[in-house]
Amino acid sequence: MHPSLVRTAKNAVKLHAVKAADLKRWLAARPKREANWLKSAGFAAKDGELVLVPAAGGVAAAVLGLGKGDDPLALATFSENLPHGAYALGDVPEGFGGARAALAWTLGTYRFARYRKHTREIPKLAVPQGVDGEEVSRVAEGVFLTRDLVNTPSNDMGPEELGEAARDLAKRHGAKISFIIGDTLLKANYPLIHAVGRASTRAPRLIDLHWGRPGAPKVTLVGKGVCFDSGGLDLKSSANMLTMKKDMGGAALVLGLAHMIMGAKLDLRLRVLIPAVENSVSGNAYRPGDVFPSRKGLTVEIGNTDAEGRLVLADALAEADSETPELLIDVATLTGAARAATGMELPPFFTDDETLAADLARAGTEACDPVWRLPLWRGYENTLASPIADLTNNPHYGLAGAITAALFLNRFVERAKSWVHLDIPAWNDRPRPGRRVGAEANTARALYALIAARYGAKA
């Protein structure tokens, strides 16, 4: 289990939480000494308000205010703020306890410690009764893997290092992994991946991981692995480049999700494809106006070198689609338009599969990892037209950028029984309990909940 979770804890401090609207009734039901202490401390159950209730020689309880109670992961405030010690869940409202409380607690312990030591000892929570601590830990570890990969700066997280992270994961779970690197991409017919990555001194590559029972249903994950995006010759501004280490967030997320799937031994045949590149500027950088073939055979005119993510995904999706997977999922930090549409905390997804759309939305809600469906509006298909090629990567329309990007990707998917594209930020721009500013595994828990519900039998 994760080190912040223990099976039992002697003399554990109780953790209580209460909504502001329930405070009066809640205090009336508490022991008189505890209620008087909270009243004297002016506790009003405001969102994030945390009060310790003393006992002889120590602390008897910690009480957290939930405000309106609209953040189901609010209990992460406990592990973020409490000192080292043993704790156990006490009186919390419905919807905040059980596995959700354990997950929130664990998420609150995350620290990115590669470059700066953190000396604080993490507190320990006794796993609530009936909760599978191993499952909670598995999910949290997948989230933390994604966060660590995205938080790592690009000088230490290029295509090769991303490949090594995938190799380490494969070794841990007994998966097979292979790589197609550099000019070999051309020989193997991945021309778009090669075109985007060729300007960097760090060779582009396609990472290909396989795991699971051969006869099981095939689930394929494709993650955008642009380890740094300068914009290419259509250079980004310095402000827009500041967080471009996170442009491999889709790749990081599918690796974190793969850890959850393989660790749970779900009964499926998993394939993970990651086109890993650095979009750089040099004498051999691809140019606006260039035309390239794709693995699928469609030719693509380059209207903007900063629309590189859809190019590398196109080749990877064509390969994934060739095997007719039962479920094909691609995840990418693809468009600013998605952020404009739904913000940083509600990533959009696109699919024509109505059942999948409903299942994913429900899984996101249940996992406290919300997603929102945007339409694959076919009326915008003509914006992808090029006068000299089959497609352009820069649609002739100034609006609906997340939709037109999804439509572009959809041109490379024909055989998969079900396909969904998720356009994620991979980043928190404001702090919330268990979700510090920085890297985030948006949609990982939602996707895992979806896949586990469909393929939950043990292999």
Rosetta blueprint (number, residue, H / E / L):
1 M L
2 H L
3 P L
4 S L
5 L E
6 V E
7 R L
8 T L
9 A L
10 K L
11 N L
12 A L
13 V E
14 K E
15 L E
16 H E
17 A E
18 V E
19 K L
20 A H
21 A H
22 D H
23 L H
24 K H
25 R H
26 W H
27 L H
28 A H
29 A H
30 R L
31 P L
32 K H
33 R H
34 E H
35 A H
36 N H
37 W H
38 L H
39 K H
40 S H
41 A L
42 G L
43 F L
44 A L
45 A L
46 K L
47 D L
48 G L
49 E L
50 L E
51 V E
52 L E
53 V E
54 P E
55 A E
56 A L
57 G L
58 G E
59 V E
60 A E
61 A E
62 A E
63 V E
64 L E
65 G E
66 L L
67 G L
68 K L
69 G L
70 D L
71 D L
72 P L
73 L L
74 A L
75 L L
76 A H
77 T H
78 F H
79 S H
80 E H
81 N H
82 L L
83 P L
84 H L
85 G L
86 A E
87 Y E
88 A E
89 L E
90 G L
91 D L
92 V L
93 P L
94 E L
95 G L
96 F L
97 G L
98 G H
99 A H
100 R H
101 A H
102 A H
103 L H
104 A H
105 W H
106 T H
107 L H
108 G L
109 T L
110 Y L
111 R L
112 F L
113 A L
114 R L
115 Y L
116 R L
117 K L
118 H L
119 T L
120 R L
121 E L
122 I L
123 P L
124 K E
125 L E
126 A E
127 V L
128 P L
129 Q L
130 G L
131 V L
132 D L
133 G H
134 E H
135 E H
136 V H
137 S H
138 R H
139 V H
140 A H
141 E H
142 G H
143 V H
144 F H
145 L H
146 T H
147 R H
148 D H
149 L H
150 V H
151 N H
152 T L
153 P L
154 S H
155 N H
156 D H
157 M L
158 G L
159 P H
160 E H
161 E H
162 L H
163 G H
164 E H
165 A H
166 A H
167 R H
168 D H
169 L H
170 A H
171 K H
172 R H
173 H H
174 G L
175 A L
176 K E
177 I E
178 S E
179 F E
180 I E
181 I E
182 G L
183 D L
184 T H
185 L H
186 L H
187 K H
188 A L
189 N L
190 Y L
191 P H
192 L H
193 I H
194 H H
195 A H
196 V H
197 G H
198 R L
199 A L
200 S L
201 T L
202 R L
203 A L
204 P L
205 R E
206 L E
207 I E
208 D E
209 L E
210 H E
211 W E
212 G E
213 R L
214 P L
215 G L
216 A L
217 P L
218 K E
219 V E
220 T E
221 L E
222 V E
223 G E
224 K L
225 G E
226 V E
227 C E
228 F E
229 D E
230 S L
231 G L
232 G L
233 L L
234 D L
235 L L
236 K L
237 S L
238 S H
239 A H
240 N H
241 M H
242 L L
243 T L
244 M H
245 K H
246 K H
247 D H
248 M H
249 G H
250 G H
251 A H
252 A H
253 L H
254 V H
255 L H
256 G H
257 L H
258 A H
259 H H
260 M H
261 I H
262 M H
263 G H
264 A H
265 K L
266 L E
267 D L
268 L L
269 R E
270 L E
271 R E
272 V E
273 L E
274 I E
275 P E
276 A E
277 V E
278 E E
279 N E
280 S L
281 V L
282 S L
283 G L
284 N L
285 A L
286 Y L
287 R L
288 P L
289 G L
290 D L
291 V E
292 F E
293 P E
294 S L
295 R L
296 K L
297 G L
298 L L
299 T E
300 V E
301 E E
302 I L
303 G L
304 N L
305 T L
306 D L
307 A L
308 E L
309 G H
310 R H
311 L H
312 V H
313 L H
314 A H
315 D H
316 A H
317 L H
318 A H
319 E H
320 A H
321 D H
322 S L
323 E L
324 T L
325 P L
326 E L
327 L E
328 L E
329 I E
330 D E
331 V E
332 A E
333 T L
334 L L
335 T L
336 G H
337 A H
338 A H
339 R H
340 A H
341 A H
342 T H
343 G L
344 M L
345 E L
346 L L
347 P L
348 P E
349 F E
350 F E
351 T L
352 D L
353 D L
354 E H
355 T H
356 L H
357 A H
358 A H
359 D H
360 L H
361 A H
362 R H
363 A H
364 G H
365 T H
366 E H
367 A L
368 C L
369 D L
370 P L
371 V L
372 W E
373 R E
374 L L
375 P L
376 L L
377 W L
378 R H
379 G H
380 Y H
381 E H
382 N H
383 T H
384 L H
385 A L
386 S L
387 P L
388 I L
389 A L
390 D L
391 L E
392 T E
393 N L
394 N L
395 P L
396 H L
397 Y L
398 G L
399 L L
400 A L
401 G H
402 A H
403 I H
404 T H
405 A H
406 A H
407 L H
408 F H
409 L H
410 N H
411 R L
412 F L
413 V L
414 E L
415 R L
416 A L
417 K L
418 S L
419 W E
420 V E
421 H E
422 L E
423 D E
424 I L
425 P L
426 A L
427 W E
428 N E
429 D L
430 R L
431 P L
432 R E
433 P L
434 G L
435 R E
436 R L
437 V L
438 G E
439 A E
440 E L
441 A L
442 N L
443 T L
444 A H
445 R H
446 A H
447 L H
448 Y H
449 A H
450 L H
451 I H
452 A H
453 A H
454 R H
455 Y L
456 G L
457 A L
458 K E
459 A L
